């Protein structure tokens, strides 16, 4: 109780500081408007509330990074959001090249296994991407990326308990366009991009983009000679836009990503029992013996229809289909022997349909609609245990049908006072099938193409079905202190659906057949955003109560592995955020983002394998991926050089101490670190040619982004870490026709 009271007090102090700053800003509301050189927050348009609005008017914490900002900072894929967004974790998942793991304000999901739901929703335009495989999207042909912080349950629904990331692609030009871009960099990096569009009629345009990303590995598989941490990605996008009438528009889009990079086996952090299990000096090197085959494919198509019914009402329909396939291997022991080898495959598909009715009257605006999802995810993996002489084969699937109705309304109570009300009702129907069995012989099981043989012990074999439903409300009160500054206070709730543990062991944990329940986050927030003279800014203070929290853990259990997906209880998360851009001179602009987060478990109920009883161990655990401080500072100098415009952007990002798992581990947990980058971009006077030089992680900082922890003789102390990129330098040339 004392710890929780301390959090309340600290949050109250933060809120008091914010409101003190608010009073100061309010007193300055009659100050001169922003200078011409300052970026006006009112000019930044976002779709956080499913409609085009000025960023200043949205009572939500939103980071909006446009294409120009991403180019000037040398961002290559959406993991760059972690550096520039406060209180955000956006990383490549452990043991993968293109699987996305996201946390916002300490809320997310690290486990990408089929059947587990993410805690941060990803959207390509307005299409929800249900699975994280292939979701580390490379940045090309985009308009902007929005990061919505805090639960977005009313507008975006299930699985946005932490927030949402919106990847907004570029619209097609009315004029013929062609852009070619090439880049060469460290580790023989070769990136090639072509994008363009052509009008076939006054009201019909087609376009597309194709990108190839190739790079040698940061390290090597010393056992097989293969590259390790390499990149081999081919991505493409096609679209067509048609306006058959003045009041109607139709957009068709298709995208596909193929990732044939070699698998990432990690780096052994402690020595094993044999010389092959030594800790290698290069953190990107491995001695893995399971192989170097890896393939990830994701693709999707969508059709968006927008019809203006009259001056006040607009109808929008978004129909989308997506699917993905993954064949991969991870060598947990990092040795040639099959001590702890994990071959796996994943497959998924989804069909979504959303109808929106948008309305805009003099004093009331909003959207109401209906959402439907029909999804299937399946997979299988082996746990090959050479020391024990057998393999544990696991396979299963989960089918999901989700229905939701929602409405979000903004009422202008006065010229300056606005009330936002939102609600969503979601109903999920899930059917899960889980099979887990022991097979003799430390080779692949029949589930993954191994020699046909009967199991020696069936550990789990069930099919179960559960329904989950939830109302998720939102209320926000905002007040325009001036034409340029707005303050708001809000309450919102989000929920993540329940389900079934796809690797659950019914012998070790009998309750696994009952599945697990949804989790919810209740969030209170106050904020201030706007523009004052040369400063544009957004600040917020938040307090979250995280209930029925789902935690995924795998732990050694004799010669096997026990999996837990538990509703462990609840935690409290509070903090503050600030983002700002300050024009220091006519040529120099500073960008700053700071996040503070205090997070702790109030209750953590865990099943004790030894006593076969549940117990509260909240004093032994922490929240993963929840550093206390995150920060970013960058300077951009722009000036005329050689007849064109030169932009020079040095920057530094900071991430505090963080834990890889709920159970602290001094071997794997990452200490605080900073990344230093420098980008130089020159554009000729006609805006046709652009030259870029981008240095990333210039101090060559070594830092972990993931890990696995399987100590013990049966696993040869398989404790492995996965690392972020080393220092790289890339030169690029872009030509527009």
NORJO-V354054 format. One record per residue. SS is DSSP state (hx for helix, st for strand, lp for the rest). Layout:
SS / SS
This chain:
lp / hx / hx / hx / hx / hx / hx / hx / hx / hx / hx / hx / hx / hx / hx / hx / hx / hx / hx / hx / hx / hx / hx / hx / hx / hx / hx / lp / lp / lp / lp / lp / lp / lp / lp / lp / lp / lp / lp / lp / hx / hx / hx / lp / st / st / lp / lp / lp / lp / lp / lp / st / st / hx / hx / hx / lp / lp / lp / st / st / st / st / st / st / hx / hx / hx / hx / hx / hx / lp / lp / lp / lp / st / hx / hx / hx / hx / hx / hx / hx / lp / lp / lp / st / st / st / st / st / lp / lp / lp / lp / lp / lp / lp / st / st / st / st / st / lp / lp / st / st / lp / lp / lp / lp / lp / lp / lp / lp / lp / lp / lp / st / st / st / st / st / lp / lp / st / st / st / lp / lp / lp / lp / lp / lp / lp / lp / st / lp / lp / lp / st / st / st / st / st / st / st / st / lp / lp / lp / lp / lp / lp / lp / lp / lp / lp / lp / lp / lp / st / st / st / st / st / st / st / lp / lp / lp / lp / lp / lp / lp / st / st / st / st / st / st / st / st / st / hx / hx / hx / st / st / st / st / st / st / st / st / st / st / st / st / st / lp / lp / st / st / st / st / st / st / st / st / st / st / st / st / lp / lp / lp / st / st / st / lp / lp / lp / lp / lp / st / st / lp / lp / st / st / st / st / st / st / st / st / st / st / st / st / st / st / st / lp / lp / st / st / st / st / st / st / st / st / st / st / st / st / lp / lp / lp / lp / lp / lp / lp / st / st / lp / lp / lp / lp / lp / lp / hx / hx / hx / lp / lp / lp / lp / lp / lp / lp / lp / st / lp / lp / lp / lp / lp / lp / lp / lp / st / st / st / st / st / st / st / st / st / st / st / st / st / st / lp / lp / lp / lp / st / st / st / st / st / st / st / st / st / st / st / st / st / st / st / st / st / st / st / lp / lp / lp / lp / lp / lp / lp / lp / lp / st / st / st / st / st / st / st / st / st / st / st / st / st / st / st / st / st / st / st / st / lp / lp / lp / st / st / st / st / st / st / st / st / st / st / st / st / st / st / st / st / st / st / st / st / st / st / lp / lp / lp / lp / st / st / st / st / st / st / st / st / st / st / st / st / st / st / st / st / st / st / st / st / st / st / st / lp / lp / lp / lp / st / st / st / st / st / st / st / st / st / st / st / st / st / st / st / st / st / st / st / st / st / st / st / st / lp / lp / lp / lp / lp / hx / hx / hx / lp / lp / lp / lp / lp / lp / lp / lp / st / st / st / st / st / st / st / st / st / st / st / st / st / st / st / st / st / st / st / st / st / st / st / st / lp / lp / lp / lp / st / st / st / st / st / st / st / st / st / st / st / st / lp / lp / st / lp / lp / lp / lp / lp / lp / lp / lp / lp / lp / hx / hx / hx / hx / hx / lp / st / lp / lp / st / st / st / st / st / st / st / st / st / st / st / st / st / st / lp / lp / st / st / st / st / st / st / st / st / st / st / st / st / st / lp / lp / st / st / st / st / st / st / st / st / lp / lp / st / st / st / st / st / st / st / st / lp / st / st / st / st / st / st / st / st / st / st / st / st / st / st / st / lp / lp / lp / lp / st / st / st / st / st / st / st / st / st / st / st / st / st / st / st / st / st / st / st / st / st / lp / lp / lp / lp / st / st / st / st / lp / hx / hx / hx / lp / lp / lp / lp / lp / lp / lp / lp / st / st / st / st / st / st / st / st / st / st / st / st / st / lp / lp / st / st / st / st / st / st / st / st / st / st / st / st / lp / lp / st / lp / lp / lp / lp / lp / lp / lp / lp / lp / lp / lp / st / lp / lp / st / st / st / st / st / st / st / st / st / st / st / lp / lp / lp / lp / lp / st / st / st / st / st / st / st / st / lp / lp / lp / lp / lp / lp / lp / st / st / st / st / st / st / st / lp / lp / hx / hx / hx / lp / lp / st / st / st / st / st / st / lp / lp / lp / lp / st / st / st / st / st / st / st / st / st / lp
